[in-house]
């Protein structure tokens, strides 16, 4: 069995009952990404090269297997389990969701998978794509990829003590790459993942509404 066979034999995320495997927030968010599958246990790793198996063990079992597509080609994957670590393997700078971005769209960058859910829902009818950076600030290569697509960037840093530093770094990198970019500052929650906290849901929804309005003001309607 090769890696392609391994992937195709895994159950899709919507084929696994939540009683068997569920990570609050991540299960909902990853259900919006193309081709996400589930590795239920280490016994499922047949066909995975030994040098790649460590990514799965670092995430723990069961875990989500998130492919990184560009068109029909798969360039890597991200693995997400119950732990804090989110191992990523890719042969280039791409991230999950990049392959769905169309020329001229607005790309909203958030820090992680769980933060994607509410912005995707809020902007579902707009020419907007939401990408999880899996880091605090995007790199020049990633922004260069979107520049080639003539996209505009909107960065949503976590609303914490590092906001100023991350926002400044993003603006600096956008300037070096030569891509238009704006910053959206959350006003009610620390990040959009707070939507999955009942006590903070109302604030997250209000921030999502404001994000949608900012996208419209930028001309993405």
C-alpha positions as CSV (number, residue, x, y, z in Angstrom):
1,X,0.0,0.0,0.0
2,X,1.3,3.5,-0.9
3,X,0.5,6.9,0.7
4,X,-2.3,7.6,-1.8
5,X,-4.0,4.2,-0.9
6,X,-3.5,5.0,2.8
7,X,-5.4,8.3,2.4
8,X,-8.2,6.9,0.3
9,X,-8.8,4.1,2.7
10,X,-9.3,6.5,5.6
11,X,-12.9,7.4,6.6
12,X,-14.0,10.9,5.7
13,X,-14.6,13.3,8.6
14,X,-18.4,13.1,8.1
15,X,-18.3,9.3,8.2
16,X,-17.0,9.2,11.8
17,X,-19.5,9.4,14.6
18,X,-18.8,12.1,17.1
19,X,-19.1,9.5,19.9
20,X,-16.1,7.9,18.4
21,X,-14.0,11.0,17.8
22,X,-14.8,14.6,18.5
23,X,-12.6,17.7,19.3
24,X,-14.9,20.7,20.2
25,X,-14.5,23.4,17.6
26,X,-11.9,21.6,15.5
27,X,-14.4,19.0,14.3
28,X,-16.8,21.7,13.2
29,X,-14.1,23.8,11.5
30,X,-12.3,20.9,9.8
31,X,-15.7,19.7,8.4
32,X,-15.6,22.8,6.2
33,X,-12.3,21.9,4.5
34,X,-12.0,19.6,1.5
35,X,-10.9,16.0,1.9
36,X,-10.4,15.8,5.6
37,X,-10.2,12.2,6.9
38,X,-9.6,10.4,10.2
39,X,-6.8,8.2,11.3
40,X,-8.5,6.2,14.1
41,X,-5.4,4.4,15.5
42,X,-1.8,3.6,14.7
43,X,-2.9,0.4,13.0
44,X,-4.1,2.6,10.2
45,X,-0.6,3.8,9.3
46,X,0.1,1.0,6.8
47,X,1.5,2.7,3.7
48,X,2.8,5.8,5.4
49,X,6.6,6.1,5.0
50,X,8.5,5.7,8.3
51,X,9.9,9.3,8.1
52,X,6.3,10.6,8.0
53,X,4.8,8.5,10.7
54,X,6.2,10.6,13.5
55,X,3.8,13.4,12.5
56,X,0.9,11.2,13.5
57,X,2.5,10.0,16.7
58,X,3.1,13.6,17.7
59,X,-0.6,14.4,17.2
60,X,-1.8,11.2,18.9
61,X,-4.7,8.9,18.0
62,X,-7.3,9.3,16.8
63,X,-6.4,12.3,14.7
64,X,-7.6,14.3,11.7
65,X,-5.6,14.1,8.4
66,X,-6.0,17.4,6.6
67,X,-4.6,17.4,3.0
68,X,-3.0,20.4,1.5
69,X,-4.2,20.8,-2.1
70,X,-3.3,23.1,-5.0
71,X,-5.8,22.2,-7.7
72,X,-5.8,18.4,-8.0
73,X,-2.3,18.0,-6.6
74,X,-1.6,17.3,-2.9
75,X,1.6,18.8,-1.5
76,X,1.4,17.7,2.1
77,X,-0.9,17.4,5.1
78,X,-1.6,18.7,8.6
79,X,-2.4,16.3,11.5
80,X,-4.7,17.4,14.4
81,X,-5.4,15.3,17.5
82,X,-6.4,16.1,21.1
83,X,-3.0,17.6,21.9
84,X,-1.9,21.2,21.5
85,X,0.6,20.3,18.7
86,X,-0.5,20.5,15.1
87,X,2.2,18.8,13.0
88,X,2.5,20.0,9.4
89,X,4.4,18.4,6.5
90,X,4.4,20.1,3.1
91,X,6.8,20.3,0.2
92,X,6.1,24.1,-0.2
93,X,4.6,27.0,1.7
94,X,1.0,26.0,1.1
95,X,-1.6,25.6,3.9
96,X,-5.0,23.9,4.0
97,X,-7.5,25.8,1.9
98,X,-5.0,27.5,-0.3
99,X,-6.1,25.5,-3.3
100,X,-9.6,26.9,-3.0
101,X,-8.5,30.5,-3.4
102,X,-9.5,32.1,-6.7
103,X,-7.7,35.1,-8.3
104,X,-8.8,38.5,-7.0
105,X,-10.4,37.2,-3.8
106,X,-10.0,38.5,-0.3
107,X,-8.0,36.1,1.9
108,X,-8.6,36.3,5.6
109,X,-5.8,34.9,7.6
110,X,-6.5,33.5,11.1
111,X,-4.1,31.8,13.5
112,X,-5.6,28.3,13.6
113,X,-8.2,25.9,12.4
114,X,-10.8,26.6,15.1
115,X,-10.6,30.3,14.3
116,X,-11.7,29.5,10.7
117,X,-15.2,28.3,11.4
118,X,-17.1,31.5,12.2
119,X,-15.4,33.7,9.5
120,X,-16.1,31.0,6.9
121,X,-19.8,31.0,7.9
122,X,-20.1,34.8,8.1
123,X,-18.5,35.4,4.7
124,X,-19.9,32.4,2.9
125,X,-21.7,34.4,0.2
126,X,-18.7,36.8,-0.4
127,X,-15.6,36.3,-2.6
128,X,-13.6,35.6,0.6
129,X,-11.5,32.6,1.7
130,X,-10.3,31.9,5.2
131,X,-6.9,30.3,5.7
132,X,-5.5,29.0,9.0
133,X,-1.8,30.1,9.2
134,X,-0.9,27.6,12.0
135,X,1.6,30.3,13.0
136,X,1.2,33.9,14.4
137,X,2.3,35.8,11.3
138,X,2.3,34.7,7.6
139,X,5.7,34.4,5.9
140,X,6.8,36.1,2.7
141,X,6.5,32.9,0.6
142,X,2.9,32.5,1.5
143,X,2.0,36.1,0.8
144,X,4.0,35.8,-2.5
145,X,1.7,32.9,-3.5
146,X,-1.4,35.1,-3.0
147,X,0.2,38.0,-4.7
148,X,0.5,35.9,-7.9
149,X,-3.3,35.4,-7.6
150,X,-3.8,39.2,-7.3
151,X,-5.5,38.7,-3.9
152,X,-5.9,41.1,-1.0
153,X,-5.1,40.0,2.5
154,X,-6.9,40.6,5.7
155,X,-5.1,39.5,8.9
156,X,-6.9,38.7,12.1
157,X,-4.4,38.5,14.9
158,X,-5.4,37.1,18.3
159,X,-6.6,39.9,20.5
160,X,-3.9,39.4,23.2
161,X,-0.7,41.0,24.4
162,X,1.1,40.2,21.2
163,X,-1.4,42.0,18.9
164,X,0.7,45.0,18.2
165,X,3.8,43.1,17.4
166,X,2.0,40.7,15.1
167,X,0.1,43.4,13.3
168,X,3.3,45.4,12.7
169,X,5.1,42.4,11.4
170,X,2.3,41.5,9.0
171,X,2.3,45.1,7.6
172,X,6.0,44.9,7.2
173,X,5.9,41.6,5.3
174,X,3.0,42.8,3.1
175,X,5.1,45.9,2.2
176,X,8.1,43.8,1.3
177,X,6.1,41.4,-0.8
178,X,4.0,44.2,-2.4
179,X,0.6,42.9,-1.7
180,X,-2.4,44.9,-0.3
181,X,-3.2,43.9,3.2
182,X,-5.4,45.1,6.1
183,X,-5.8,44.2,9.7
184,X,-9.0,43.3,11.5
185,X,-8.9,43.8,15.3
186,X,-11.3,41.7,17.3
187,X,-13.2,43.8,19.8
188,X,-15.2,41.3,21.9
189,X,-13.2,38.1,22.0
190,X,-9.5,36.9,22.0
191,X,-10.0,34.9,18.8
192,X,-12.8,33.5,16.7
193,X,-12.4,30.1,18.3
194,X,-14.2,31.7,21.3
195,X,-17.4,31.1,19.4
196,X,-17.3,27.6,20.8
197,X,-17.3,28.9,24.4
198,X,-21.0,29.5,25.3
199,X,-20.2,32.5,27.5
200,X,-18.3,34.2,24.7
201,X,-20.4,33.2,21.7
202,X,-22.4,36.5,21.5
203,X,-19.2,38.5,21.4
204,X,-17.7,36.3,18.7
205,X,-20.8,36.6,16.6
206,X,-20.6,40.4,16.8
207,X,-17.0,40.4,15.8
208,X,-17.9,38.1,12.8
209,X,-20.5,40.6,11.8
210,X,-18.0,43.4,11.8
211,X,-15.5,41.2,9.8
212,X,-18.1,40.7,7.1
213,X,-18.8,44.5,7.0
214,X,-15.1,45.2,6.7
215,X,-14.8,42.8,3.8
216,X,-17.7,44.6,2.1
217,X,-16.1,48.0,2.7
218,X,-13.0,46.7,1.0
219,X,-15.1,45.9,-2.1
220,X,-15.6,42.2,-1.7
221,X,-19.4,41.9,-2.2
